[in-house]
Amino acid sequence: MKLTVVIPTLNEAVDLPRTLDSLSFADEILVVDSGSTDETVDIAKKAGAKVITHPFKNFADTRNFADRHASNDWILSLEADVVVPRSLAAEIAVLPETPAIYKIGRINIIWNKPILHTDWGPKDDNHIRLYHKSLGKWSGAVHEQFVGEDKPKQLHHYLLHYNYATVSEFINKIDSYSNLEVAKRRMTNQSFNYSNLFLEPLEDFIKRYFYKLGFLDGFHGFFLSLLQAVYYLTVNIKLKTT
């Protein structure tokens, strides 16, 4: 198949080279940049990628924009901190040309450790990332998803997602992602209530640490479960105070 790899970027000079180095199998690399002020664009161009600037509205809009400008019908949609191992590239290379949609699991590497549980393991972080663009489009402002017409198939090998290098990076993402979630809730007329203030953080911690076996990830699983609970607490506080 003729394949375009799509990568949205905003100041990704640190992570992007590692991702680009893993994409030698791609027929086209399309970087959609939202106004980087570091070396992101130069790095992408030097690697042979096609770069288009597009103002950021939301993640789904960026990916749909990229798909419209891709030269090929087959799309592998990634992030700038995701690596495609050779085993996965080889699996993709022998797929049939027949239009289809494929899920690919990701192993998240957080604070220098692969997380296999805590709702960040490859069985949970398993979404449509490879598809024929005629079969659907992206939807969702925060946690965007490809919504397709066909039932997705499953690839066996995983992506590697170098997700959070530091705790500070995680906390900064809590701030930015919670803003997007608040905007999303207000668009659907969801208002603050005291039940959510307490229940959402508690339920998410219980889900990640116990039901999703976060305790098997050691202290990483415990700390990640706590910080994700803080994310939901932050969302509800912002709903009330902003």
Steps between C-alpha positions, in 0.01 A plus 500: 500500500606860440509649848506852644607540862332802662662679796349813661767714667551797728854550632599134471872545424604270784284200412445533124841372378449165674158462338622598153788252524245217532302591186725385215217273377262794434432626149423846638544670835259788553569732793220742588653769715299739717759776529815352653759747623781245540679291233206267432431616143868496399547152643196370311608654169857371532355150550307532174158560652237718339411780744173693501415772751147487640369703799395277789125478570479152645669165442227355279507807275878470461486133404210546257689788340807277464300217343361738239851607404660155503615377159399141576175338606659289772578696817703408808414773752762548772631749754847656499610286796399163355743248348406229252706187579629296207268212588194723461634656179546151356144404597361811330705438187323171420143615562257465206408801289128454571372810688478426872545644849755368750550542873855517633586472868763722661749432776523826694841582644444733794782627722736260322291189567269303266151507655313179430191561715339804676278558193814594304591149386481389135167324554341823624689753287385312192335720237455549128826643367531340156217541250388567147386861519187435294354301790449769764628813672627627834266623772548640851674815621707345784540123467440485128396173336479386140135415437476251216233325301658154524581280798869550583750217477783451749874512433716279721805717555511819707609860469736646758372824651761705688222669687622695804867544581444691827233555762502871414408419140209288624375781725523752216288270284243477781465878477470518120282189453266602781438831320393307189279269704330793672431661163358171372268462800374855469423445133275211604346700789666297775524716811682462830352279770642388832449130429741509206750702700551204734383197303684549170851508655419211736345281233788558259760412765317179589464409134868552416668366811278202573280405200771582242767337722703815549657347811692266266684806364643566848541855626454626144151353493412652837631847415338500154166400651527786750595759240223395266257545790646849538416561133129434565512708816653785296229474235227536758671785684539690173135438418408665827745788506565609140 
